[in-house]
Amino acid sequence: MSSRADEGSFNLADFERLEERIERLISDGIVAARSHAIVHLILTNKFYCQPFEIHEAMTDGPNDSGIDAVYIDRRGDEPAVHLFQSKVFESERKARNPFPASSLEKVYRFFQILKNRKADLKKLVNPQLEQKVLEIRHEIDRHFPTFKVWLVSNGTSCLPHEMQPLRRALSSQEDVEIEEFHLWEVVEFCLNSHSARTNHTFFARDTGVIEAGTSELRSVVGYISAKQLYDLIKDLRDERKVDYSVFNLNVRGFLGLDNAVNREIFRSATARENIHFSSFNNGITIVGSTVRVNRTISDRPKIGIKRMSIVNGAQTCHAIFEAMKDYYPKFDAFEHLSVLFRIFETDNPELISSIAISTNSQNRIMPRDLRANDESQVRLEGALLERGIRYRRKRSFSLEADEDMGGMRSIDALKAGQIILSFLHQDPARAKRDSDSIFSEFYGKVFGDVDVDKLVDGIDWFELIEKRRQYIEDEVRIRGSHRAENTFVTYGVFHILMMCGIINGNAQGDEREAVIDEAIDLIANLLLDEGYPAYYSFFRDTKIAEKLRNSANEPKLI
């Protein structure tokens, strides 16, 4: 059983388990290089990045200034720049050693490069990092970004005294933090497993409960103590872990303690006055196929629920759980903390979906979340499954390992929407810049009447373009930044997809590679004409997409 005492130590079983996941990521072609694996897992599970965002984040390679990835989180009031230095050890012996401090001084040099606007970036950093420097400077000019340096690995922490030089060097920067995330944290956060209970019971607070409703939708309302809530969602195999199966019908997963609202929930739960917690929190909403209330055995009503799912309140549950597990097993500090609960007895999928959507307001709900159980999404899932493609309707921060796909192709709902927008509707800028609109104002246009065969065709094109992107990124790593061509492809996948559809979307076999070549050449020419602006802004400009469409439609001289 893993515990917080294990954090600084090396666990061979954890190393082997993580190694299996890394090998699987490589064999499935999800990561292009072993060195990307840890960052990929963290960006996927902690920051919930989409695959194209992860590709854009990677800067690992020659001249990377010790920065293997850069992710800019723009979801808060001010942007947060996350800089990753990663080590993926290949042997248990090397992983047991502390995180190497030899590359830490490069991080400080990166900040010096970032500040020096007169520096010739092409001579100092690789193309991927050059683009990220331009992106960060863009944010600095317009906002007040914070910075966090992540030291991540499949091994153990850096020795404190070896960290001191970097901390001293960055001490003048009030907006820079350093955080370590190693074997214990990666396994705990990214590979966590869960149990699955069919029946759940808990005791409500002695204030009692209120029962109401009809036979179609009966409800029970009351308060649950923090200890009872902890027991309700804990993994029976490891009581310091969450049983994620209880959130299976939630429209989204836990968004992490880096989320501002969730940090506030955490602070409220750990505050001395947490007796008032329920006054400042919306509580949790639960559905179950059968709900029973027993008032005879105790002053506290006993609640029994079959096929339970917490459809709203994942953020509250996780934040409280994270706070309490630091005190495990002594929870005296949370004795007076209560959470409002609402339970609905129904097994009607439409009612469950409506309840999940209407009650989710504690945190900002992404439009995609609200559409996850939509009829058109379920229908598309079935249609793609018939064609050998698994369709992922929900976004989630699930910490469990991906299920074995048995070699089946898969496509995420957001990526499918981006492919439809780019390939069928020729709007790649919106696909990149305003992906929320895919599930809001453009939802009917994108998913209302999907031609599934054309979508599959678009997926085929997309996968070919992704292979080209991987090839170019490999060229940068192997041959060096100055010998690799068309490094913009990492940012321009959806624009290339649009261009392929315009040039000859019906091409088959080897003809498709020639079409991709032509699309890339047209984009390269426009980049030259535009004076090589930052890729980030270039590919989010709607006027650029229009110019590309016009160039693809121009008659060719014979």
TALINZI-V77239 format. One record per residue. N is the residue number from 1. PHI is phi in degrees with one decimal (NA if undefined). OMEGA is omega in degrees with one decimal (* if undefined). D_CENTER is the distance of its C-alpha to the mean C-alpha in Angstrom with 2 decimals. Layout:
BEGIN
N_PHI_OMEGA_D_CENTER ; N_PHI_OMEGA_D_CENTER
END
This chain:
BEGIN
1_NA_-178.6_26.68 ; 2_-81.5_176.8_24.21 ; 3_-143.4_-178.2_24.90 ; 4_-65.3_177.0_24.23 ; 5_-68.2_-178.8_27.43 ; 6_-81.8_-169.3_25.87 ; 7_-54.8_-174.8_23.31 ; 8_-85.2_-176.5_25.64 ; 9_-99.0_-179.6_27.22 ; 10_-103.5_-179.4_26.56 ; 11_-117.9_-175.6_26.11 ; 12_-62.7_-179.9_27.15 ; 13_-62.1_177.1_25.70 ; 14_-63.3_179.9_22.20 ; 15_-60.4_-178.3_22.75 ; 16_-67.1_178.5_23.94 ; 17_-65.7_177.7_21.15 ; 18_-67.0_178.7_18.50 ; 19_-61.4_176.8_20.87 ; 20_-60.5_179.6_20.89 ; 21_-66.0_179.4_17.13 ; 22_-61.1_179.2_17.46 ; 23_-61.2_179.5_20.44 ; 24_-68.9_176.9_18.76 ; 25_-59.5_-179.7_15.92 ; 26_-72.0_-177.1_18.89 ; 27_-65.2_178.4_21.19 ; 28_-82.6_179.0_18.81 ; 29_74.0_-178.5_18.34 ; 30_-76.6_173.7_14.55 ; 31_-116.0_-176.4_15.20 ; 32_-81.5_-178.0_18.35 ; 33_-146.2_179.8_19.54 ; 34_-57.7_-177.8_19.54 ; 35_-64.1_-179.3_18.96 ; 36_-89.2_-165.5_15.42 ; 37_-61.8_-176.6_14.37 ; 38_-65.5_178.6_13.54 ; 39_-61.4_178.7_11.55 ; 40_-58.8_-179.3_9.59 ; 41_-63.1_-178.8_8.98 ; 42_-68.9_179.8_8.14 ; 43_-64.8_179.9_5.73 ; 44_-73.3_-170.7_3.97 ; 45_-93.8_-178.5_5.13 ; 46_-98.3_-177.3_5.96 ; 47_-108.8_-179.5_4.25 ; 48_49.9_177.4_0.79 ; 49_-81.7_172.6_3.53 ; 50_-77.2_-178.3_6.14 ; 51_-52.9_-178.1_8.86 ; 52_-67.2_177.1_11.24 ; 53_-69.0_178.6_9.38 ; 54_-67.1_178.0_9.22 ; 55_-60.0_179.7_12.84 ; 56_-66.5_-176.9_13.85 ; 57_-75.2_-173.3_12.65 ; 58_-68.6_178.0_14.84 ; 59_-126.5_-176.9_18.32 ; 60_-58.3_178.5_19.75 ; 61_147.4_176.8_23.35 ; 62_-57.3_178.6_26.83 ; 63_56.5_179.2_27.20 ; 64_-96.9_177.7_23.69 ; 65_52.9_179.5_25.27 ; 66_74.6_179.8_23.41 ; 67_-109.4_-175.8_20.03 ; 68_-88.7_177.4_17.90 ; 69_-160.8_176.8_14.83 ; 70_-133.5_176.2_14.37 ; 71_-122.4_178.7_11.36 ; 72_-105.1_-179.2_12.70 ; 73_-91.9_-176.8_10.94 ; 74_-103.8_-174.8_13.32 ; 75_-81.3_-179.3_12.32 ; 76_-90.2_178.0_15.05 ; 77_-63.8_176.2_18.79 ; 78_-127.4_-179.2_18.79 ; 79_-66.2_175.7_16.36 ; 80_-119.2_-178.5_15.04 ; 81_-98.3_-179.0_15.39 ; 82_-106.8_-178.6_13.75 ; 83_-110.0_-174.9_16.05 ; 84_-111.5_165.9_15.58 ; 85_-114.0_-168.4_18.68 ; 86_-123.0_172.3_18.13 ; 87_-129.8_177.8_20.76 ; 88_-115.9_-175.5_20.47 ; 89_-77.3_-177.3_23.88 ; 90_-95.2_-178.4_25.63 ; 91_-131.7_177.4_28.08 ; 92_-60.6_-177.9_28.33 ; 93_-59.3_-179.4_31.10 ; 94_-70.6_-177.7_29.12 ; 95_-67.8_179.7_26.08 ; 96_-70.5_-179.9_28.50 ; 97_-75.0_178.1_29.44 ; 98_-60.8_176.9_27.84 ; 99_-54.5_-174.5_25.17 ; 100_-66.4_-178.5_27.44 ; 101_-89.8_-173.4_28.41 ; 102_-62.3_-177.4_30.04 ; 103_-96.7_-174.3_27.18 ; 104_-66.2_-178.9_26.47 ; 105_-64.0_177.7_29.17 ; 106_-63.7_-180.0_27.34 ; 107_-61.9_177.9_24.66 ; 108_-63.0_178.5_27.52 ; 109_-62.1_178.4_28.90 ; 110_-60.7_179.3_25.67 ; 111_-63.9_176.4_26.12 ; 112_-66.9_176.8_29.73 ; 113_-63.7_-179.4_28.80 ; 114_-60.0_-178.0_26.42 ; 115_-74.3_-172.5_29.36 ; 116_-82.0_-177.4_31.99 ; 117_-70.0_-179.8_31.93 ; 118_-90.1_-177.4_34.99 ; 119_-66.8_175.9_33.48 ; 120_-84.1_-173.7_33.42 ; 121_-59.7_-177.3_29.76 ; 122_-62.9_178.7_30.64 ; 123_-90.1_-172.8_32.84 ; 124_-106.5_-174.3_30.50 ; 125_-135.5_178.9_26.98 ; 126_-77.4_-175.1_25.54 ; 127_-57.5_-179.3_24.54 ; 128_-65.0_-179.5_20.76 ; 129_-70.9_175.9_21.29 ; 130_-57.7_179.7_23.97 ; 131_-63.8_179.7_21.66 ; 132_-69.4_176.2_19.27 ; 133_-61.8_178.3_22.42 ; 134_-62.8_179.0_23.53 ; 135_-64.8_-179.4_20.25 ; 136_-64.6_178.3_20.44 ; 137_-61.0_176.8_24.12 ; 138_-59.2_179.5_23.46 ; 139_-68.9_179.4_21.37 ; 140_-62.5_-178.9_24.10 ; 141_-68.0_-173.3_26.76 ; 142_-113.9_-174.5_25.32 ; 143_-137.7_176.6_23.48 ; 144_-126.3_-175.5_23.42 ; 145_-69.0_170.2_20.18 ; 146_-99.9_-178.2_19.55 ; 147_-125.7_172.8_18.74 ; 148_-132.9_177.0_17.25 ; 149_-94.9_-179.2_18.25 ; 150_-105.3_171.5_16.35 ; 151_-103.1_-170.6_18.67 ; 152_-126.9_-180.0_16.84 ; 153_-166.6_171.1_18.60 ; 154_-100.6_179.1_19.60 ; 155_-124.7_-175.8_22.72 ; 156_-117.5_-173.2_24.01 ; 157_-67.5_173.0_24.05 ; 158_-71.3_177.1_26.09 ; 159_-66.0_-175.1_29.59 ; 160_-53.9_-177.0_29.97 ; 161_-69.4_177.2_33.00 ; 162_-79.8_176.8_31.29 ; 163_-82.4_-172.4_28.53 ; 164_-58.5_179.3_31.22 ; 165_-57.3_179.1_32.10 ; 166_-67.8_179.6_28.60 ; 167_-62.3_178.7_28.43 ; 168_-66.0_-178.5_31.89 ; 169_-63.1_-177.7_31.12 ; 170_-96.7_-174.5_28.19 ; 171_-62.8_179.5_30.07 ; 172_-74.6_-179.3_31.34 ; 173_-96.5_-176.9_27.85 ; 174_-67.1_-175.2_27.13 ; 175_-99.1_179.9_23.65 ; 176_-118.2_175.0_22.45 ; 177_-115.5_174.8_21.09 ; 178_-121.1_179.8_20.74 ; 179_-135.5_177.6_18.54 ; 180_-105.9_-176.7_18.77 ; 181_-148.1_-170.9_16.32 ; 182_-119.5_-169.3_18.30 ; 183_-51.4_-176.6_19.17 ; 184_-59.7_-177.4_19.48 ; 185_-67.4_-178.7_16.24 ; 186_-62.9_179.7_14.20 ; 187_-66.0_-177.9_16.03 ; 188_-63.6_-172.9_15.94 ; 189_-90.5_-171.4_12.27 ; 190_-105.0_-175.8_10.87 ; 191_-119.8_-174.4_13.96 ; 192_-57.1_177.0_15.42 ; 193_-101.1_179.5_17.64 ; 194_-144.7_174.3_19.35 ; 195_-93.2_178.3_22.71 ; 196_-144.5_178.7_23.74 ; 197_-101.2_177.9_26.59 ; 198_-81.5_-178.1_28.50 ; 199_-116.0_179.2_30.33 ; 200_-128.2_175.9_29.34 ; 201_-134.9_173.5_31.84 ; 202_-158.1_176.8_31.95 ; 203_-103.9_175.3_34.58 ; 204_-77.5_175.4_34.31 ; 205_-62.6_-176.1_35.85 ; 206_-72.6_172.4_39.64 ; 207_-69.5_177.7_39.54 ; 208_94.0_179.1_39.35 ; 209_-132.2_176.9_37.40 ; 210_-114.2_176.5_38.11 ; 211_-109.4_-178.7_38.25 ; 212_-155.1_174.8_38.45 ; 213_103.7_-178.1_37.92 ; 214_-107.2_177.9_39.42 ; 215_-64.6_-179.9_39.44 ; 216_-77.6_-178.3_36.73 ; 217_-147.8_178.6_34.32 ; 218_-88.2_-178.4_35.42 ; 219_-131.9_175.9_33.61 ; 220_-133.0_-177.6_33.88 ; 221_-126.1_178.3_33.02 ; 222_-174.8_179.1_33.37 ; 223_-121.5_176.7_31.93 ; 224_-117.2_179.1_30.32 ; 225_-74.3_179.2_30.66 ; 226_-61.1_-179.8_27.84 ; 227_-64.2_178.4_29.36 ; 228_-64.9_178.2_29.56 ; 229_-65.6_177.8_25.95 ; 230_-57.9_-179.8_24.93 ; 231_-65.2_-177.4_27.12 ; 232_-68.0_-173.1_25.80 ; 233_-109.8_-178.1_22.17 ; 234_-75.6_174.4_22.85 ; 235_-81.9_-176.2_22.72 ; 236_-64.0_-179.9_26.41 ; 237_-83.1_178.2_26.10 ; 238_-153.6_-170.0_24.61 ; 239_-70.9_175.4_25.14 ; 240_-100.3_178.2_22.76 ; 241_-124.8_-179.6_19.77 ; 242_-86.8_172.1_18.38 ; 243_-86.4_-173.0_19.37 ; 244_-72.0_179.1_16.25 ; 245_-66.0_-178.9_18.66 ; 246_-74.9_178.3_19.93 ; 247_-112.0_-173.7_16.84 ; 248_-59.5_-178.2_16.99 ; 249_-98.8_176.8_18.24 ; 250_-70.5_-175.8_16.00 ; 251_-72.5_176.3_14.44 ; 252_-154.5_177.3_11.02 ; 253_-96.6_179.3_9.84 ; 254_-67.7_-176.0_10.16 ; 255_-91.8_173.7_8.38 ; 256_86.7_-180.0_9.84 ; 257_-77.4_173.2_13.17 ; 258_-75.5_176.4_12.11 ; 259_-74.1_-172.2_12.12 ; 260_-59.7_-178.6_15.78 ; 261_-63.9_-178.7_16.90 ; 262_-69.2_174.0_15.71 ; 263_-62.5_179.4_17.52 ; 264_-67.8_175.8_20.51 ; 265_-60.7_179.3_20.46 ; 266_-59.2_-179.6_20.44 ; 267_-63.6_179.6_23.32 ; 268_-63.7_-178.4_25.22 ; 269_-68.8_-177.1_25.07 ; 270_-94.0_-178.6_26.42 ; 271_-69.9_179.3_28.98 ; 272_-63.0_-178.4_32.66 ; 273_-96.1_-176.1_33.08 ; 274_-68.0_172.9_30.35 ; 275_-61.5_-179.7_33.12 ; 276_-93.5_-174.1_32.18 ; 277_-53.3_-175.2_28.48 ; 278_-65.8_178.9_29.02 ; 279_-76.9_-175.7_30.61 ; 280_-111.9_-174.6_27.49 ; 281_-128.3_-177.3_24.88 ; 282_-76.1_178.5_24.60 ; 283_84.8_-177.2_24.52 ; 284_-126.3_178.2_23.05 ; 285_-120.5_-174.7_23.88 ; 286_-123.6_170.5_24.68 ; 287_-121.5_177.2_26.03 ; 288_-154.7_-179.0_28.25 ; 289_-70.9_176.8_30.78 ; 290_-140.8_179.2_33.50 ; 291_-127.3_178.9_33.89 ; 292_-124.8_178.2_36.89 ; 293_-124.5_179.6_38.27 ; 294_-119.5_-178.0_40.97 ; 295_-106.7_-170.4_42.92 ; 296_-89.8_-172.1_45.87 ; 297_-91.4_-176.0_44.71 ; 298_-162.8_172.8_43.50 ; 299_-66.5_178.6_43.47 ; 300_-97.3_179.8_39.73 ; 301_-59.2_176.4_38.85 ; 302_-94.9_-177.8_37.16 ; 303_-109.3_174.7_34.41 ; 304_-117.9_-176.1_33.73 ; 305_-133.4_173.1_30.94 ; 306_-98.3_179.5_30.58 ; 307_52.4_-175.6_27.33 ; 308_-77.8_170.1_25.49 ; 309_-143.1_174.5_22.04 ; 310_-86.9_-173.2_20.67 ; 311_-90.2_173.6_19.54 ; 312_-145.4_-179.6_19.14 ; 313_116.6_177.7_18.71 ; 314_-58.1_-178.8_15.68 ; 315_-65.8_178.5_15.04 ; 316_-61.5_-177.9_18.76 ; 317_-60.2_-177.2_19.05 ; 318_-67.5_-179.0_16.37 ; 319_-63.4_177.8_17.60 ; 320_-65.7_179.9_21.15 ; 321_-60.5_179.3_20.49 ; 322_-61.1_179.3_18.99 ; 323_-66.5_-173.9_22.08 ; 324_-74.0_-175.0_24.54 ; 325_-68.2_173.9_23.62 ; 326_-67.4_-178.2_24.77 ; 327_-103.8_-174.1_28.17 ; 328_-52.7_-0.8_28.24 ; 329_-97.4_-178.5_30.72 ; 330_-95.4_-174.2_32.57 ; 331_-110.7_-176.9_31.13 ; 332_-57.2_-177.3_34.14 ; 333_-65.3_-176.8_32.18 ; 334_-112.4_-174.7_30.44 ; 335_-56.9_-174.4_33.67 ; 336_-99.1_-179.0_33.97 ; 337_-78.3_177.7_30.37 ; 338_-127.5_177.9_30.10 ; 339_-127.6_176.1_27.48 ; 340_-68.0_174.8_28.62 ; 341_-125.5_172.0_27.89 ; 342_-129.3_-179.6_28.65 ; 343_-116.3_176.6_29.11 ; 344_-118.2_179.6_29.86 ; 345_-93.9_178.5_31.76 ; 346_-166.3_169.7_30.89 ; 347_-121.4_177.6_29.72 ; 348_-80.8_-176.6_29.75 ; 349_-57.9_-179.1_26.38 ; 350_-67.8_177.8_27.09 ; 351_-65.3_179.0_27.93 ; 352_-60.3_179.3_24.86 ; 353_-61.9_-179.8_22.67 ; 354_-64.0_179.0_24.79 ; 355_-63.7_-178.6_24.61 ; 356_-60.8_-177.4_20.82 ; 357_-71.7_-172.8_20.61 ; 358_-72.1_-176.6_23.62 ; 359_-94.8_-178.4_22.85 ; 360_-83.8_178.5_19.30 ; 361_-142.9_-178.7_20.12 ; 362_-65.5_179.3_19.31 ; 363_-121.6_177.7_16.01 ; 364_-63.9_178.1_15.30 ; 365_-90.9_176.0_14.54 ; 366_-74.2_178.6_12.82 ; 367_-52.5_179.0_15.47 ; 368_-60.4_179.9_13.45 ; 369_-57.1_-175.1_13.40 ; 370_-71.0_-178.4_17.15 ; 371_-99.8_-171.1_17.76 ; 372_-56.7_-178.3_16.00 ; 373_-105.6_179.2_19.43 ; 374_-62.7_-177.2_21.51 ; 375_-58.0_-178.6_24.48 ; 376_-66.7_177.5_23.74 ; 377_-69.3_178.6_20.27 ; 378_-64.5_179.4_21.99 ; 379_-64.6_179.1_24.79 ; 380_-65.0_177.2_22.70 ; 381_-58.0_179.9_21.00 ; 382_-66.9_-178.9_24.57 ; 383_-65.0_179.4_25.88 ; 384_-71.1_178.0_23.33 ; 385_-61.5_176.8_23.84 ; 386_-62.7_-179.9_27.53 ; 387_-100.6_174.7_26.83 ; 388_81.6_-179.2_24.99 ; 389_-124.5_176.8_21.39 ; 390_-85.6_-176.6_18.88 ; 391_-105.8_-179.6_17.01 ; 392_-96.0_-177.6_13.70 ; 393_-76.9_-170.2_14.30 ; 394_-103.4_165.4_11.68 ; 395_-89.5_-178.4_8.02 ; 396_-160.5_172.7_7.50 ; 397_-98.6_-179.1_6.45 ; 398_-53.2_-177.5_9.58 ; 399_-92.3_-178.6_10.86 ; 400_-80.3_178.9_13.44 ; 401_-67.8_175.9_14.06 ; 402_-62.7_176.9_13.80 ; 403_-69.8_178.1_17.19 ; 404_-64.3_-176.1_19.72 ; 405_-83.9_-179.6_19.76 ; 406_61.9_180.0_23.34 ; 407_82.6_-178.7_22.92 ; 408_-72.0_174.5_21.83 ; 409_-68.0_177.7_19.84 ; 410_-139.9_178.9_16.70 ; 411_-142.5_177.7_15.09 ; 412_-80.2_-177.8_12.12 ; 413_-58.7_179.3_13.59 ; 414_-64.3_-179.6_12.12 ; 415_-63.5_177.1_13.29 ; 416_-60.6_177.8_16.52 ; 417_-62.8_178.6_17.07 ; 418_-65.9_177.5_16.64 ; 419_-66.2_178.6_19.09 ; 420_-61.8_179.4_21.47 ; 421_-61.8_-174.9_21.49 ; 422_-80.0_-172.6_22.09 ; 423_-80.3_-175.4_24.36 ; 424_-94.5_-176.2_26.26 ; 425_-109.2_173.9_26.27 ; 426_55.2_-178.9_26.24 ; 427_-130.5_-175.6_23.82 ; 428_-69.6_-179.7_21.23 ; 429_-63.2_178.0_21.03 ; 430_-67.3_179.3_19.79 ; 431_-58.8_179.7_17.28 ; 432_-88.0_-168.1_15.74 ; 433_-83.4_-170.3_16.81 ; 434_-134.7_-175.0_16.70 ; 435_-65.0_177.1_14.32 ; 436_-57.7_-176.3_14.75 ; 437_-65.3_178.1_18.35 ; 438_-59.7_-177.4_17.69 ; 439_-107.8_177.4_17.35 ; 440_-125.2_-173.1_19.94 ; 441_-66.8_-179.7_23.09 ; 442_-102.5_-175.1_22.67 ; 443_-59.6_180.0_21.61 ; 444_-62.0_179.7_25.20 ; 445_-64.7_-175.1_25.68 ; 446_-80.9_-171.9_22.63 ; 447_-110.5_-173.6_22.67 ; 448_-62.0_-177.9_26.12 ; 449_-143.5_-173.2_28.15 ; 450_-73.6_169.0_26.08 ; 451_-81.5_-171.4_28.27 ; 452_-62.3_-180.0_26.43 ; 453_-65.2_177.0_28.51 ; 454_-69.2_176.0_27.68 ; 455_-62.4_178.2_23.97 ; 456_-60.7_176.6_24.44 ; 457_-60.7_177.7_26.45 ; 458_-63.2_177.5_23.69 ; 459_-63.5_177.9_21.24 ; 460_-59.7_177.7_24.00 ; 461_-61.2_-178.1_24.37 ; 462_-58.1_-179.1_20.67 ; 463_-65.8_175.8_20.66 ; 464_-64.8_179.4_23.82 ; 465_-65.8_177.0_22.44 ; 466_-61.9_177.0_19.40 ; 467_-63.8_177.5_22.09 ; 468_-64.6_177.7_23.92 ; 469_-59.5_179.9_20.98 ; 470_-62.1_179.3_20.62 ; 471_-62.6_-179.0_24.40 ; 472_-64.8_178.6_24.54 ; 473_-65.7_175.1_21.93 ; 474_-65.0_178.3_24.02 ; 475_-60.3_179.1_27.08 ; 476_-61.9_-178.5_25.84 ; 477_-69.1_-173.3_25.23 ; 478_-84.6_-172.8_28.51 ; 479_-94.7_-178.0_30.91 ; 480_101.7_-172.0_29.69 ; 481_-64.6_-173.4_28.40 ; 482_-80.8_-178.8_31.85 ; 483_-104.2_179.4_32.64 ; 484_-92.0_-179.1_29.53 ; 485_-107.3_172.4_29.67 ; 486_56.8_179.3_27.33 ; 487_-66.9_179.2_24.42 ; 488_-69.5_-175.0_23.19 ; 489_-58.8_178.0_22.00 ; 490_-54.4_-178.4_18.50 ; 491_-90.7_-168.2_18.21 ; 492_-110.8_-175.9_20.55 ; 493_-57.2_-176.9_19.48 ; 494_-71.2_176.2_19.68 ; 495_-70.4_175.8_22.97 ; 496_-62.6_178.7_24.38 ; 497_-60.3_177.0_23.53 ; 498_-58.6_-176.9_25.43 ; 499_-63.9_178.1_28.29 ; 500_-62.5_178.2_28.64 ; 501_-63.6_-179.5_29.05 ; 502_-77.0_-175.3_31.71 ; 503_-65.0_178.5_33.55 ; 504_-169.5_-177.8_33.93 ; 505_-66.4_-179.2_31.29 ; 506_-93.4_-179.6_33.76 ; 507_-59.8_-178.7_34.17 ; 508_-130.1_173.7_34.03 ; 509_56.9_-177.1_33.97 ; 510_-65.3_179.0_34.72 ; 511_-59.5_-177.4_35.25 ; 512_-65.1_178.4_31.51 ; 513_-63.1_178.5_31.18 ; 514_-66.0_178.2_33.95 ; 515_-65.6_178.1_32.24 ; 516_-62.6_177.1_29.04 ; 517_-58.0_-178.8_31.37 ; 518_-64.4_179.2_33.05 ; 519_-62.3_179.6_29.86 ; 520_-63.8_179.3_28.71 ; 521_-62.1_-180.0_32.25 ; 522_-64.5_178.3_32.35 ; 523_-68.1_178.7_29.16 ; 524_-60.7_178.9_30.53 ; 525_-64.0_-179.8_33.79 ; 526_-68.7_175.7_32.26 ; 527_-58.0_178.2_30.29 ; 528_-63.5_179.8_33.70 ; 529_-62.2_-177.5_35.41 ; 530_-84.7_178.2_32.91 ; 531_81.3_178.6_33.49 ; 532_51.2_175.0_30.18 ; 533_-70.8_176.2_27.98 ; 534_-59.7_-177.0_24.49 ; 535_-58.7_-176.9_22.32 ; 536_-56.8_-178.7_19.60 ; 537_-78.1_-179.1_22.28 ; 538_-57.6_-174.0_24.25 ; 539_-84.1_174.2_21.73 ; 540_-106.2_-178.7_20.87 ; 541_-91.6_-178.6_24.60 ; 542_-63.7_179.2_25.98 ; 543_-67.2_177.8_29.37 ; 544_-65.4_178.6_28.19 ; 545_-60.8_178.7_27.13 ; 546_-64.5_178.5_30.58 ; 547_-62.9_178.7_32.36 ; 548_-66.9_177.6_30.67 ; 549_-59.9_179.7_31.69 ; 550_-64.0_-179.2_35.20 ; 551_-66.4_179.4_35.41 ; 552_-72.2_-178.7_34.46 ; 553_-90.1_179.9_37.11 ; 554_-65.7_177.6_39.83 ; 555_-63.8_-177.8_42.74 ; 556_-90.2_178.8_42.96 ; 557_-75.0_-179.7_46.20 ; 558_-99.7_*_48.20
END
